[in-house]
Amino acid sequence: MKSLKLIGGVASALLLTAACSAPAPTTNTAANSTAANKAATPAATATPAAASSPAASNANTSSAAAQDFTLVNETGVEIDKVFISPHDKDDWEEDILGKDTLPTGQSVDIKFDRTESAAEWDLRIEDKGGHSIEWENLNLLKIAKLTLHYDQATKKATADME
């Protein structure tokens, strides 16, 4: 399981960031360049073009990575943060949504660097309150669409994979 250390300062910063964030724009152009998430960047929901980031710099001139997938939020809760990390790594790095959020009923195309070779990935989502859910060992070589669900009554999270 991923180790995540929450300290008062980080929690306060998270709450402050969530409170100060502007409403999500219609496209996502977040750029991330850290180790685990430089391989995966969100693209605009309306178009399949890759986000403008170091990780996606060759995406417009080359074929898509085998791990590319669409993340669909059907949890009933707005997703504030999305973290994707190779399964064999012990940290989550940066939120790939950046300042954007993923409202329920919406989707985002996640694009990987075409040279990325890892198949097994872990996914973590968080809401504005810092509540999180994790899915481990997702074989992104076999998943094109991942739809996340959360049952408020049973407090259980599930995912449909296509």
C-alpha positions as CSV (number, residue, x, y, z in Angstrom):
1,M,0.0,0.0,0.0
2,K,1.2,3.5,-0.7
3,S,2.6,5.4,2.2
4,L,1.2,8.9,2.5
5,K,2.2,11.1,5.4
6,L,-0.3,13.8,6.3
7,I,0.9,16.5,8.6
8,G,-0.9,19.5,9.9
9,G,0.9,21.9,7.5
10,V,0.1,19.8,4.5
11,A,-3.5,19.3,5.5
12,S,-3.9,23.0,6.1
13,A,-2.3,23.8,2.7
14,L,-4.6,21.3,1.0
15,L,-7.7,22.9,2.6
16,L,-6.4,26.4,1.7
17,T,-5.8,25.3,-1.9
18,A,-9.2,23.7,-2.2
19,A,-10.9,26.8,-0.8
20,C,-9.0,29.2,-3.1
21,S,-9.3,27.1,-6.3
22,A,-11.3,28.7,-9.1
23,P,-14.1,26.7,-10.8
24,A,-12.8,24.0,-13.2
25,P,-12.4,25.3,-16.7
26,T,-13.8,23.3,-19.6
27,T,-10.3,22.0,-20.6
28,N,-7.5,20.7,-18.5
29,T,-4.0,21.9,-19.4
30,A,-2.2,20.9,-16.1
31,A,1.5,20.3,-16.6
32,N,3.3,18.0,-14.3
33,S,6.9,17.0,-14.5
34,T,7.7,14.9,-11.5
35,A,8.9,11.3,-11.7
36,A,5.7,9.2,-11.4
37,N,3.2,11.6,-12.9
38,K,5.3,12.9,-15.7
39,A,4.3,9.7,-17.5
40,A,0.6,10.5,-17.1
41,T,-1.0,13.9,-17.8
42,P,-4.7,14.8,-18.2
43,A,-5.9,16.0,-21.6
44,A,-8.9,18.1,-22.4
45,T,-12.2,16.3,-21.9
46,A,-13.6,17.6,-25.1
47,T,-10.7,16.6,-27.3
48,P,-8.3,13.7,-27.3
49,A,-5.2,15.9,-27.8
50,A,-2.5,15.5,-25.2
51,A,-1.9,18.2,-22.5
52,S,1.0,20.6,-23.1
53,S,3.6,19.2,-20.7
54,P,7.1,17.7,-20.9
55,A,5.5,14.3,-20.7
56,A,3.2,14.9,-23.6
57,S,5.6,16.9,-25.8
58,N,5.8,14.1,-28.4
59,A,2.1,13.2,-28.2
60,N,1.0,15.3,-31.2
61,T,3.7,13.8,-33.5
62,S,3.6,10.2,-32.4
63,S,1.1,7.5,-31.5
64,A,-0.6,7.3,-28.2
65,A,0.8,5.3,-25.3
66,A,-0.7,1.9,-24.6
67,Q,-1.6,3.0,-21.0
68,D,-3.8,6.0,-22.1
69,F,-7.3,5.8,-20.7
70,T,-10.4,7.8,-19.9
71,L,-11.3,8.3,-16.2
72,V,-15.0,8.8,-15.6
73,N,-16.3,10.1,-12.3
74,E,-19.6,8.5,-11.3
75,T,-18.9,8.7,-7.6
76,G,-21.5,11.4,-6.8
77,V,-18.7,13.5,-5.4
78,E,-16.5,16.0,-7.1
79,I,-12.9,14.7,-7.3
80,D,-10.4,17.3,-6.2
81,K,-7.2,15.3,-6.8
82,V,-6.1,12.4,-8.9
83,F,-2.8,10.6,-8.4
84,I,-1.4,7.8,-10.6
85,S,1.7,5.9,-9.8
86,P,3.4,2.8,-11.0
87,H,2.5,0.0,-8.6
88,D,6.1,-0.6,-7.6
89,K,6.6,3.0,-6.4
90,D,6.0,4.1,-2.8
91,D,4.8,7.6,-3.3
92,W,2.1,9.4,-5.2
93,E,4.0,12.5,-6.4
94,E,1.8,15.4,-7.6
95,D,-1.9,15.6,-8.4
96,I,-2.3,15.3,-12.1
97,L,-5.4,17.5,-12.2
98,G,-3.4,20.4,-10.9
99,K,-5.9,23.2,-10.1
100,D,-8.7,21.5,-11.9
101,T,-11.3,19.2,-10.5
102,L,-13.4,16.4,-11.9
103,P,-17.1,16.9,-11.2
104,T,-19.4,13.9,-10.9
105,G,-20.7,12.9,-14.4
106,Q,-17.6,14.2,-16.1
107,S,-14.5,12.5,-17.6
108,V,-10.9,13.2,-18.4
109,D,-8.6,11.6,-20.8
110,I,-5.3,10.6,-19.2
111,K,-2.4,10.5,-21.6
112,F,1.0,8.8,-20.9
113,D,4.4,9.4,-22.5
114,R,4.5,6.9,-25.3
115,T,7.8,5.5,-24.0
116,E,6.2,4.5,-20.7
117,S,6.5,0.8,-20.2
118,A,4.9,0.0,-16.9
119,A,1.6,-2.0,-17.1
120,E,0.5,-2.1,-13.4
121,W,-0.6,1.3,-11.9
122,D,-2.2,2.5,-8.7
123,L,-4.9,5.2,-8.7
124,R,-5.8,7.5,-5.8
125,I,-8.6,10.0,-5.8
126,E,-9.4,12.6,-3.1
127,D,-12.3,14.9,-2.5
128,K,-12.0,18.5,-1.1
129,G,-12.3,17.1,2.4
130,G,-9.2,15.0,1.9
131,H,-11.2,11.7,1.9
132,S,-9.4,9.3,-0.4
133,I,-10.0,6.0,-2.2
134,E,-7.3,3.9,-3.8
135,W,-7.3,1.2,-6.5
136,E,-4.2,-0.9,-6.9
137,N,-2.7,-3.1,-9.7
138,L,-4.7,-1.6,-12.5
139,N,-3.4,-3.0,-15.8
140,L,-3.6,0.1,-18.0
141,L,-2.5,-1.9,-21.0
142,K,-5.9,-3.6,-20.9
143,I,-8.1,-0.6,-19.7
144,A,-9.3,2.1,-22.1
145,K,-12.0,3.5,-19.8
146,L,-12.2,3.4,-16.0
147,T,-15.5,4.5,-14.5
148,L,-15.4,5.1,-10.7
149,H,-18.5,4.6,-8.5
150,Y,-19.1,5.2,-4.8
151,D,-22.2,3.9,-2.9
152,Q,-22.9,6.4,-0.1
153,A,-25.1,3.9,1.8
154,T,-22.6,1.1,2.0
155,K,-19.5,3.3,1.8
156,K,-18.0,1.1,-0.9
157,A,-16.1,2.2,-4.0
158,T,-16.0,0.2,-7.2
159,A,-14.7,0.7,-10.7
160,D,-15.9,-0.5,-14.1
161,M,-13.1,-1.3,-16.5
162,E,-13.6,-1.4,-20.3
